[in-house]
Amino acid sequence: MARLMPVFRFSKVKLPLQNANNLLKTKQTMSRLQRLPKLVYTNFSTCYRHWNYIIFIVLLISFSCENKQDKLPAGDLDNGGLIIPGGFEALVVIDSAGPTRHITVNDNGDIYAKLRFSRDKKGGTIGMRDLNGDGKADSVVRFGDYESVGGSAVGVTIHNGYLYTSTVTQVLRNKLSPGELVPSSKTEVILTDTHPNVARNWHTTKPAAFDGKGNMYIPFGSPSDAGQDIEIYGPTGTPEGKGLDPSPEREMNAGVWKFDANKEGQFQSDGIKYATGLRSIVGMTWSPLDDQLYGVVNGIDNFHTLYPKLYSSWQAAVLPSEKLVKITEGADFGWPYAYYDHLQEKNVLSPGYGGDGKIIGRAADFDNPVVGFPGHWAPMDLHFYQGNQFPERYKKGVFVAFHGSTDRSPYPQAGFTVCFVPLDNGIAGDWEVFADGFAGVDTVENTGDAKYRPMGLAEGPDGSLYISDSNKGKIWRVMYKGNKKEFGEKQLDEMNQLTTNKTYIKTPVEGVDNLDKGSLLEGGILYNTYCATCHQRNGQGDNNRFPPLAQSERVVGDPEILVESILNGIQGEITVRGKTFNGYMPPHANILDDLAVASITTYIRSRWGNKASAITPSEVTKIRAKVVK
């Protein structure tokens, strides 16, 4: 008889929100009908005459109304492009939701993603629902009655039935009701940042974490990179510059504040300063392992650019560490006075405060991280796994998503992975790559080469791990379908062999892995330091003494002319774009090394409509030997 029974299944369709909600209610009703066999069995004596008929109807309903949420969907044949340990599968939930940042998953499987921007009155949050159990997002709705400023990473999380959404300036929340994808409740403003320069501050991120006791924790990042006078030198600072001591940024920034999670209309002054010395936290959460607050911290940049006499380009590529920290009340992690060096496994004094990469000094007084990761990997989010789907080892540690570096040139950019850090009583084991394949290339020369950049992490109600990308808004769902008892060193060793030698994962070999490339990021910093005063930030010059660099034949022509001008300076008349200029440009041969000159020339030759080729450090070396006396 079973061979004759038809099986009815829901087809995958794009539905408006109201239809999506109605279909969910229908599936819930059909799930309740699955309890009919028990009812029939209980009343067997009264139904005996019609047993065959009843059995047919019950089986028909049971098969046709199968609840697809009870089993894991099939993974993509290529795991959505991911490299993951044996026994795991992955599927792409949505290919391009937009420039998403953090994500969260509700108890019913609905996914919420926070967009980087919300400036077009369409809302900055995306709700996604799987309607037919295949793991793909069928109903995708953009919503959010708020506008945001700035472009920093922002957060989204669910706590006590509320959807908390963070923008650069505010922390908002909406009550979630059963069956609703888009909350119909009033948006409550829990916290507002009133700092006048909040949109321009470099590390204005507000991921919310909760301790289960009614408290909410919010980081307020540092406006500058390394504590120099931001009013004079800007957030980057100036070469060989000194940091302000004491640092005024530590008063209302570079720390974590504690607030009432349920109180509307709060400001920073309503909170309690919980910890300090934290430059930039993009991911933060409360750990169920030890009931403590944890965060991932981005370290200082541009060591070689700003302090070339103290740090080589290799040191600047691998230092300082990105950190996983346990944030206890009163903790001080030292920014901007100190940084963590994972190679030496200790805090050392920052160069802007008298450090040289070895001096410890007052750095000894600051708290150490749980683990130090390689420099500039840009950790964006962390997640303590609590589900029962994965092997047990993953419940004793934390996942970390690394966005990938921007300033490791001339060495390859690095990161672009999701790693797992084993934890035993708060002590970290060696971190391991859990998910790879996001970059899509063997070597990331420039950050833009990476196809995808891991950003957010979240756990579904069935124990699946969700990973979001910030480039296109791709979201993966990672599932385990192997034998949990058999998972162990074999799978981990296989994963290690697949990933350990990737140029964006391994520690680069000094000199050997140098790509001989200038850095556009370094070039921009050095241009604004040494060149913009005369040639202006837009490259147009002053139309009097200092010539334009935009569409200048001296810039886009023979590179030796431009390099020699930077090294030896210019004195006397020159003609640019048909006009004669008679200014003075000082020599920089004793100030800028070959990487710096290559970075500046590459930057100039690619800006303001200029479309000339890049200049390599080795080319500068040859020109320097020829023209500098």
C-alpha positions as CSV (number, residue, x, y, z in Angstrom):
1,M,0.0,0.0,0.0
2,A,2.9,2.3,0.8
3,R,3.9,2.2,-2.9
4,L,0.5,3.7,-3.9
5,M,0.6,6.6,-1.5
6,P,1.3,10.0,-2.9
7,V,3.7,12.2,-1.0
8,F,3.1,16.0,-0.9
9,R,5.9,18.4,-0.4
10,F,6.2,22.2,-0.2
11,S,7.9,23.7,-3.2
12,K,10.6,26.4,-2.9
13,V,9.0,29.7,-3.7
14,K,9.7,33.4,-3.0
15,L,6.8,34.6,-0.8
16,P,5.9,38.0,0.7
17,L,6.2,38.2,4.4
18,Q,2.5,37.6,5.2
19,N,2.5,34.4,3.1
20,A,5.7,33.2,4.8
21,N,4.1,33.6,8.2
22,N,0.9,31.8,7.0
23,L,2.9,28.9,5.6
24,L,4.8,28.6,8.9
25,K,1.5,28.3,10.8
26,T,0.3,25.7,8.3
27,K,3.4,23.6,8.8
28,Q,2.9,23.9,12.6
29,T,-0.7,22.6,12.2
30,M,0.4,19.8,10.0
31,S,3.0,18.8,12.5
32,R,0.3,18.4,15.2
33,L,-1.6,16.0,12.9
34,Q,1.4,13.7,13.2
35,R,0.2,12.8,16.6
36,L,-2.9,11.1,15.1
37,P,-1.3,7.6,15.1
38,K,-1.2,7.6,18.9
39,L,-4.8,8.7,19.1
40,V,-5.8,5.9,16.7
41,Y,-3.9,3.3,18.7
42,T,-5.5,4.3,21.9
43,N,-9.0,4.0,20.5
44,F,-8.2,0.8,18.5
45,S,-11.3,-1.2,19.7
46,T,-13.8,1.4,18.4
47,C,-12.0,1.8,15.1
48,Y,-11.5,-1.9,14.3
49,R,-14.0,-2.0,11.5
50,H,-12.3,0.8,9.7
51,W,-8.7,-0.1,10.5
52,N,-7.3,-0.4,7.0
53,Y,-8.9,2.9,6.0
54,I,-7.7,4.7,9.1
55,I,-4.1,3.4,8.7
56,F,-4.0,4.6,5.1
57,I,-5.2,8.1,6.1
58,V,-2.8,8.3,9.0
59,L,0.2,7.2,7.0
60,L,-0.7,9.5,4.2
61,I,-0.9,12.5,6.6
62,S,2.3,11.4,8.3
63,F,4.4,11.1,5.1
64,S,3.0,14.1,3.3
65,C,3.3,16.4,6.4
66,E,6.9,15.4,7.2
67,N,8.5,18.1,9.3
68,K,11.6,18.9,7.4
69,Q,13.1,21.0,10.3
70,D,13.6,17.8,12.3
71,K,16.6,16.7,10.1
72,L,19.5,18.5,8.6
73,P,19.3,19.6,5.0
74,A,21.8,18.3,2.4
75,G,25.1,20.2,2.2
76,D,26.2,21.7,-1.1
77,L,28.3,19.3,-3.2
78,D,31.3,21.7,-2.9
79,N,30.4,22.8,0.7
80,G,29.8,26.2,-0.7
81,G,33.5,26.5,-1.5
82,L,34.5,26.0,2.1
83,I,37.3,23.7,3.3
84,I,36.1,22.1,6.6
85,P,37.1,19.1,8.7
86,G,36.0,15.6,7.7
87,G,32.4,14.8,8.8
88,F,31.2,18.4,8.3
89,E,29.1,19.7,5.5
90,A,28.2,23.2,4.5
91,L,25.6,24.9,2.4
92,V,25.1,28.4,1.2
93,V,22.0,29.9,2.9
94,I,22.0,33.0,0.7
95,D,24.6,34.1,-1.8
96,S,24.4,37.9,-1.7
97,A,22.4,39.6,1.0
98,G,24.5,42.7,0.8
99,P,27.4,44.1,2.8
100,T,26.4,42.2,6.0
101,R,28.3,42.3,9.3
102,H,27.2,40.4,12.4
103,I,24.4,37.8,12.3
104,T,22.1,36.1,14.8
105,V,19.7,33.2,14.6
106,N,16.3,32.9,16.4
107,D,14.9,29.8,18.1
108,N,12.8,29.0,15.1
109,G,15.7,29.2,12.7
110,D,15.1,32.7,11.4
111,I,18.4,34.5,10.6
112,Y,19.0,38.2,11.1
113,A,21.9,40.1,9.5
114,K,23.0,43.7,10.2
115,L,24.0,45.7,7.1
116,R,27.0,47.9,7.3
117,F,25.0,51.0,6.1
118,S,21.4,52.2,6.5
119,R,21.1,55.4,4.5
120,D,18.5,54.7,1.9
121,K,15.4,54.5,4.1
122,K,15.1,50.8,3.4
123,G,16.4,49.7,6.7
124,G,19.7,48.2,7.8
125,T,18.6,44.8,9.0
126,I,17.7,41.7,7.0
127,G,15.5,38.9,8.1
128,M,15.7,35.5,6.4
129,R,13.5,32.5,6.7
130,D,13.7,29.0,5.2
131,L,10.2,28.0,4.2
132,N,10.7,24.4,2.9
133,G,13.5,22.9,5.1
134,D,16.2,22.8,2.4
135,G,18.4,25.2,4.4
136,K,18.2,28.0,1.9
137,A,16.6,31.4,2.6
138,D,13.3,31.7,0.7
139,S,11.8,34.8,2.4
140,V,14.3,37.7,2.6
141,V,13.0,41.0,4.0
142,R,14.9,44.2,4.7
143,F,13.6,46.3,7.5
144,G,14.6,48.7,10.3
145,D,13.1,52.2,11.1
146,Y,16.5,53.8,11.7
147,E,19.2,55.6,9.8
148,S,22.9,55.1,10.6
149,V,26.0,57.2,10.1
150,G,29.6,56.1,9.5
151,G,30.7,52.8,8.2
152,S,32.1,50.9,11.1
153,A,31.2,47.3,11.9
154,V,27.9,47.0,13.8
155,G,26.2,44.2,15.8
156,V,23.0,42.3,16.0
157,T,22.0,39.7,18.7
158,I,18.9,38.2,20.3
159,H,18.6,38.3,24.1
160,N,15.5,37.5,26.2
161,G,13.2,37.6,23.3
162,Y,14.4,40.9,22.0
163,L,16.3,41.7,18.8
164,Y,19.2,44.1,19.8
165,T,20.6,46.0,16.8
166,S,23.6,48.3,17.0
167,T,24.5,51.2,14.8
168,V,27.5,53.5,15.1
169,T,25.5,55.8,17.3
170,Q,22.8,53.7,19.0
171,V,21.8,50.4,20.5
172,L,18.2,49.6,19.6
173,R,15.9,46.7,20.4
174,N,12.6,45.2,19.2
175,K,10.4,42.6,20.9
176,L,10.1,39.4,18.8
177,S,6.7,37.7,18.6
178,P,6.2,34.0,17.6
179,G,5.7,33.6,13.9
180,E,6.9,37.1,13.0
181,L,10.0,37.5,10.8
182,V,9.9,41.3,10.9
183,P,9.1,42.5,14.4
184,S,6.0,44.7,14.6
185,S,6.9,46.0,18.0
186,K,8.0,49.6,18.7
187,T,11.8,50.2,18.4
188,E,13.2,51.0,21.8
189,V,16.4,53.2,22.0
190,I,18.5,51.6,24.8
191,L,21.7,53.6,24.4
192,T,22.8,56.6,22.4
193,D,26.4,57.7,21.8
194,T,26.5,61.5,21.9
195,H,30.2,62.0,21.1
196,P,30.4,64.8,18.5
197,N,32.9,62.9,16.3
198,V,31.4,59.4,16.8
199,A,30.9,58.9,13.1
200,R,34.5,59.7,12.3
201,N,36.1,57.8,15.1
202,W,38.1,54.9,13.8
203,H,36.8,52.1,16.1
204,T,33.2,53.0,16.8
205,T,31.7,49.6,17.2
206,K,29.0,48.5,19.6
207,P,28.5,44.8,19.7
208,A,26.2,44.0,22.7
209,A,26.9,41.3,25.3
210,F,24.7,40.2,28.2
211,D,25.6,38.5,31.5
212,G,22.2,36.9,32.2
213,K,21.8,39.2,35.3
214,G,20.1,42.1,33.5
215,N,23.4,43.8,32.4
216,M,24.5,44.8,28.9
217,Y,28.1,45.4,28.0
218,I,29.1,47.8,25.2
219,P,32.7,48.7,24.0
220,F,33.6,52.3,23.1
221,G,36.6,52.0,20.8
222,S,39.6,54.4,20.6
223,P,39.3,57.2,18.0
224,S,43.0,56.9,17.0
225,D,45.3,54.1,16.1
226,A,48.1,54.5,18.7
227,G,47.3,57.4,21.0
228,Q,49.0,60.3,19.2
229,D,47.4,63.8,19.2
230,I,44.4,63.2,16.9
231,E,43.6,67.0,16.6
232,I,47.1,67.6,15.1
233,Y,48.0,64.4,13.3
234,G,44.7,62.7,12.7
235,P,43.8,59.1,13.7
236,T,46.8,57.5,12.0
237,G,49.5,59.7,13.6
238,T,52.7,60.9,12.2
239,P,56.0,59.1,11.6
240,E,58.2,59.0,14.7
241,G,55.3,60.6,16.6
242,K,54.9,60.3,20.4
243,G,51.7,59.2,22.1
244,L,49.9,61.5,24.5
245,D,50.7,60.6,28.1
246,P,48.4,60.2,29.9
247,S,46.1,59.2,27.0
248,P,42.9,61.3,27.1
249,E,41.2,58.6,25.0
250,R,41.2,56.2,27.9
251,E,38.8,58.4,29.8
252,M,35.7,57.8,27.6
253,N,37.0,55.4,25.0
254,A,39.2,52.3,24.6
255,G,37.1,50.3,27.1
256,V,33.9,48.5,27.9
257,W,31.0,50.0,29.9
258,K,28.2,48.1,31.7
259,F,24.6,49.2,31.3
260,D,21.0,48.1,32.3
261,A,19.9,45.8,29.5
262,N,16.3,46.8,29.8
263,K,16.4,50.5,30.4
264,E,15.6,52.9,27.6
265,G,17.2,56.3,26.9
266,Q,20.7,55.6,28.4
267,F,23.9,57.5,27.6
268,Q,27.5,56.5,28.2
269,S,27.4,58.5,31.5
270,D,24.7,56.2,32.7
271,G,27.0,53.2,32.5
272,I,29.8,51.9,34.7
273,K,33.3,51.7,33.2
274,Y,34.1,48.0,33.4
275,A,37.5,47.6,31.7
276,T,40.0,49.7,29.8
277,G,43.1,49.6,27.5
278,L,41.1,48.0,24.7
279,R,41.7,49.6,21.3
280,S,39.1,48.1,19.1
281,I,36.5,45.4,19.9
282,V,34.2,44.3,17.1
283,G,33.1,41.0,18.6
284,M,32.2,40.4,22.2
285,T,30.1,37.8,24.1
286,W,29.4,36.2,27.5
287,S,31.0,32.8,27.9
288,P,28.9,29.9,29.2
289,L,32.1,28.1,30.1
290,D,33.2,30.2,33.0
291,D,30.4,32.9,33.1
292,Q,32.8,35.7,32.0
293,L,32.9,38.3,29.3
294,Y,35.2,37.7,26.3
295,G,36.1,39.8,23.4
296,V,38.4,39.9,20.3
297,V,40.7,42.9,20.0
298,N,42.3,44.4,16.9
299,G,45.8,45.7,17.5
300,I,47.8,48.8,16.4
301,D,48.7,49.2,12.7
302,N,51.6,50.7,10.6
303,F,54.6,49.9,12.7
304,H,57.0,50.2,9.8
305,T,55.3,53.1,8.2
306,L,55.5,55.2,11.4
307,Y,58.6,53.8,13.0
308,P,60.8,52.5,10.2
309,K,63.9,52.7,12.3
310,L,62.5,50.4,14.9
311,Y,60.4,47.9,12.9
312,S,61.2,46.2,9.6
313,S,58.4,45.6,7.1
314,W,58.4,41.9,8.2
315,Q,57.9,42.9,11.9
316,A,55.1,45.3,10.9
317,A,53.4,42.4,9.0
318,V,53.3,40.0,11.9
319,L,53.0,42.4,14.8
320,P,51.3,43.4,17.1
321,S,49.0,40.5,18.0
322,E,45.3,40.4,17.6
323,K,43.9,39.2,20.9
324,L,41.3,37.0,22.5
325,V,40.7,38.5,26.0
326,K,38.8,37.6,29.1
327,I,37.4,40.9,30.2
328,T,36.9,41.0,34.0
329,E,35.9,44.1,36.0
330,G,38.8,46.5,36.5
331,A,41.0,44.8,33.8
332,D,43.5,47.0,31.9
333,F,45.0,45.6,28.7
334,G,47.3,48.5,28.2
335,W,46.4,50.4,25.0
336,P,48.0,52.7,23.9
337,Y,50.9,52.3,26.2
338,A,51.6,48.6,25.4
339,Y,50.9,45.9,22.9
340,Y,51.0,42.1,23.1
341,D,53.7,40.3,21.1
342,H,52.7,36.7,20.5
343,L,56.2,35.8,19.3
344,Q,57.7,36.8,22.7
345,E,54.5,35.9,24.5
346,K,54.4,39.0,26.6
347,N,53.3,42.7,26.7
348,V,55.9,45.2,25.5
349,L,56.1,49.0,25.5
350,S,54.5,50.7,22.4
351,P,56.9,52.7,20.2
352,G,55.0,55.9,20.8
353,Y,55.8,55.6,24.5
354,G,59.5,54.8,24.3
355,G,59.3,51.2,23.2
356,D,61.6,49.5,20.7
357,G,60.0,46.1,20.4
358,K,61.9,44.7,23.4
359,I,61.5,47.1,26.3
360,I,58.8,46.0,28.7
361,G,58.7,48.8,31.3
362,R,55.2,49.5,32.5
363,A,53.8,47.0,30.0
364,A,54.4,44.4,32.8
365,D,51.5,46.0,34.7
366,F,48.9,45.2,32.2
367,D,46.7,42.1,31.7
368,N,47.7,39.4,29.3
369,P,45.2,38.0,26.7
370,V,44.0,34.4,26.7
371,V,45.7,34.0,23.3
372,G,47.6,36.2,20.9
373,F,46.9,35.7,17.1
374,P,49.0,36.9,14.2
375,G,49.1,40.6,13.6
376,H,46.3,42.3,11.5
377,W,44.2,39.2,11.0
378,A,41.2,41.4,12.1
379,P,39.1,39.2,14.4
380,M,35.5,40.3,13.9
381,D,33.4,37.9,16.0
382,L,33.5,35.0,18.4
383,H,31.1,32.3,19.4
384,F,31.1,29.7,22.2
385,Y,29.4,26.6,20.8
386,Q,26.7,25.1,23.0
387,G,24.8,22.8,20.6
388,N,24.8,19.0,20.5
389,Q,25.3,18.6,16.8
390,F,29.1,19.0,16.7
391,P,31.7,16.7,18.3
392,E,32.0,17.4,22.0
393,R,35.5,19.0,21.7
394,Y,33.8,22.1,20.1
395,K,31.9,22.8,23.3
396,K,35.2,23.4,25.1
397,G,36.5,26.4,23.2
398,V,35.6,29.3,21.1
399,F,35.2,30.0,17.3
400,V,36.7,33.2,16.0
401,A,36.0,34.8,12.5
402,F,39.0,36.7,11.0
403,H,38.1,39.3,8.4
404,G,41.6,39.5,7.0
405,S,44.4,42.1,7.0
406,T,44.8,45.3,5.0
407,D,48.3,46.4,6.0
408,R,50.8,43.6,5.7
409,S,52.5,44.7,2.5
410,P,55.0,43.9,1.1
411,Y,54.1,40.5,2.6
412,P,50.8,38.7,1.7
413,Q,47.7,39.8,3.4
414,A,46.5,37.2,6.0
415,G,43.5,35.9,7.9
416,F,40.3,35.3,5.9
417,T,39.5,32.1,8.0
418,V,37.4,30.9,10.9
419,C,39.5,29.3,13.6
420,F,38.8,27.4,16.8
421,V,40.6,27.9,20.0
422,P,40.4,25.0,22.5
423,L,40.0,26.2,26.1
424,D,40.7,24.1,29.3
425,N,39.8,26.0,32.5
426,G,40.4,29.3,30.8
427,I,43.8,28.2,29.3
428,A,44.0,28.3,25.6
429,G,45.4,25.5,23.4
430,D,46.9,26.0,20.0
431,W,44.3,27.6,17.7
432,E,43.4,25.7,14.6
433,V,41.7,26.5,11.3
434,F,38.1,25.3,11.2
435,A,36.9,26.8,8.0
436,D,38.9,28.0,5.0
437,G,38.3,28.8,1.3
438,F,36.8,32.2,1.8
439,A,39.6,34.1,0.0
440,G,39.2,32.1,-3.2
441,V,42.9,32.8,-4.2
442,D,46.2,31.3,-3.1
443,T,47.8,34.6,-2.2
444,V,46.1,37.8,-1.2
445,E,48.4,40.5,-2.4
446,N,45.8,43.3,-1.7
447,T,42.7,42.9,0.5
448,G,40.4,43.4,-2.4
449,D,41.7,40.2,-3.9
450,A,39.8,38.1,-1.3
451,K,36.5,37.0,-2.7
452,Y,34.9,36.7,0.7
453,R,35.8,37.9,4.1
454,P,34.4,36.1,7.2
455,M,32.6,38.5,9.5
456,G,29.8,37.1,11.7
457,L,29.2,33.9,13.7
458,A,25.9,32.5,15.1
459,E,24.5,29.2,16.2
460,G,21.1,27.8,15.0
461,P,18.6,26.0,17.3
462,D,19.8,22.6,15.9
463,G,23.4,23.3,16.6
464,S,24.4,24.4,13.1
465,L,27.1,27.1,12.8
466,Y,26.4,30.1,10.6
467,I,29.1,32.2,9.1
468,S,28.6,35.5,7.2
469,D,30.7,37.4,4.7
470,S,31.0,41.1,4.5
471,N,31.8,41.5,0.8
472,K,28.6,40.3,-0.7
473,G,26.6,39.1,2.2
474,K,27.1,35.4,1.6
475,I,26.0,33.2,4.5
476,W,27.0,29.6,5.1
477,R,25.5,27.0,7.4
478,V,28.0,24.4,8.7
479,M,26.6,21.1,9.9
480,Y,28.2,17.9,11.3
481,K,26.9,14.6,9.9
482,G,29.7,12.2,10.8
483,N,30.2,9.9,13.7
484,K,31.0,12.1,16.7
485,K,32.8,9.4,18.6
486,E,35.2,8.8,15.7
487,F,36.0,12.5,15.2
488,G,39.5,13.4,16.4
489,E,43.2,13.8,15.5
490,K,42.8,12.2,12.0
491,Q,40.4,14.9,10.8
492,L,42.3,17.7,12.6
493,D,45.6,16.5,11.0
494,E,44.0,16.4,7.6
495,M,42.6,19.9,8.0
496,N,46.0,21.1,9.2
497,Q,47.8,19.7,6.1
498,L,45.3,21.4,3.8
499,T,45.7,24.8,5.4
500,T,49.0,25.2,7.3
501,N,51.0,26.4,4.3
502,K,48.5,28.8,2.9
503,T,50.2,32.2,2.4
504,Y,47.3,33.9,4.2
505,I,47.6,31.6,7.2
506,K,51.3,30.7,7.8
507,T,53.8,33.1,9.4
508,P,55.7,34.6,6.4
509,V,59.4,33.9,6.1
510,E,61.3,37.1,6.3
511,G,62.6,38.1,2.9
512,V,61.5,34.9,1.2
513,D,57.8,35.6,1.2
514,N,58.2,39.3,0.4
515,L,56.0,40.0,-2.7
516,D,58.1,43.1,-3.7
517,K,55.0,45.2,-3.7
518,G,54.3,48.7,-2.6
519,S,51.5,49.3,-0.2
520,L,48.7,51.6,-1.2
521,L,47.7,52.0,2.5
522,E,51.2,52.9,3.5
523,G,51.5,55.2,0.4
524,G,48.3,57.1,1.4
525,I,49.6,57.6,5.0
526,L,53.0,58.8,3.9
527,Y,51.6,61.0,1.1
528,N,49.4,62.8,3.6
529,T,52.4,63.2,5.9
530,Y,55.0,64.3,3.5
531,C,53.3,65.5,0.3
532,A,49.7,66.7,0.9
533,T,50.8,70.0,2.6
534,C,52.1,71.2,-0.8
535,H,50.4,69.1,-3.4
536,Q,47.1,69.0,-1.4
537,R,45.1,65.9,-0.5
538,N,43.3,66.0,-3.9
539,G,46.6,66.1,-5.8
540,Q,45.8,69.4,-7.5
541,G,48.6,71.5,-6.0
542,D,48.2,75.1,-5.1
543,N,48.2,76.5,-8.7
544,N,51.1,78.7,-7.7
545,R,54.3,77.2,-6.4
546,F,53.4,73.5,-6.2
547,P,52.4,71.6,-9.3
548,P,49.4,69.2,-9.6
549,L,50.1,65.5,-9.5
550,A,46.7,64.6,-11.1
551,Q,47.2,63.9,-14.8
552,S,50.8,65.1,-14.5
553,E,53.2,63.8,-17.2
554,R,56.0,63.7,-14.6
555,V,53.8,61.3,-12.5
556,V,52.4,58.9,-15.1
557,G,55.4,58.9,-17.4
558,D,58.9,57.4,-16.8
559,P,58.9,56.2,-13.1
560,E,62.5,57.2,-12.7
561,I,61.6,60.9,-13.0
562,L,59.1,60.6,-10.1
563,V,61.3,58.4,-7.9
564,E,64.3,60.7,-8.4
565,S,62.2,63.7,-7.5
566,I,61.2,62.1,-4.2
567,L,64.7,61.0,-3.4
568,N,66.7,64.1,-4.4
569,G,64.0,66.7,-4.2
570,I,63.5,69.5,-6.8
571,Q,64.9,73.0,-7.0
572,G,64.3,75.3,-10.0
573,E,61.7,75.6,-12.7
574,I,59.7,72.6,-14.0
575,T,56.8,72.5,-16.4
576,V,53.6,70.5,-15.6
577,R,50.5,70.4,-17.8
578,G,51.8,73.4,-19.8
579,K,52.5,75.6,-16.8
580,T,55.8,76.6,-15.2
581,F,56.3,76.2,-11.5
582,N,59.3,77.4,-9.4
583,G,58.9,75.9,-6.0
584,Y,61.2,73.9,-3.7
585,M,60.8,70.2,-2.8
586,P,63.2,68.8,-0.2
587,P,65.0,65.5,-0.6
588,H,63.7,62.4,1.2
589,A,66.5,59.9,0.4
590,N,67.6,59.8,4.0
591,I,64.0,59.8,5.4
592,L,62.1,57.2,3.3
593,D,63.3,53.6,2.6
594,D,62.6,51.8,-0.7
595,L,59.3,50.3,0.4
596,A,58.1,53.8,1.5
597,V,59.1,55.4,-1.8
598,A,57.5,52.6,-3.8
599,S,54.3,52.9,-1.8
600,I,54.1,56.7,-2.3
601,T,54.8,56.5,-6.0
602,T,52.3,53.6,-6.5
603,Y,49.7,55.6,-4.6
604,I,50.3,58.8,-6.6
605,R,50.2,56.9,-9.9
606,S,46.9,55.3,-9.2
607,R,45.0,58.3,-7.7
608,W,43.0,61.3,-9.1
609,G,42.5,59.8,-12.5
610,N,46.1,58.6,-12.9
611,K,46.3,55.1,-14.3
612,A,50.0,54.3,-14.4
613,S,51.6,51.0,-13.3
614,A,52.8,50.3,-9.7
615,I,56.4,50.7,-8.7
616,T,58.1,48.0,-6.7
617,P,60.6,48.4,-3.9
618,S,63.3,46.6,-6.0
619,E,62.8,49.2,-8.8
620,V,63.3,52.0,-6.3
621,T,66.5,50.2,-5.1
622,K,67.9,50.3,-8.6
623,I,66.9,53.9,-9.2
624,R,68.3,55.0,-5.8
625,A,71.7,53.4,-6.6
626,K,71.7,55.3,-9.9
627,V,70.6,58.8,-8.9
628,V,71.5,59.3,-5.2
629,K,75.0,60.5,-4.7
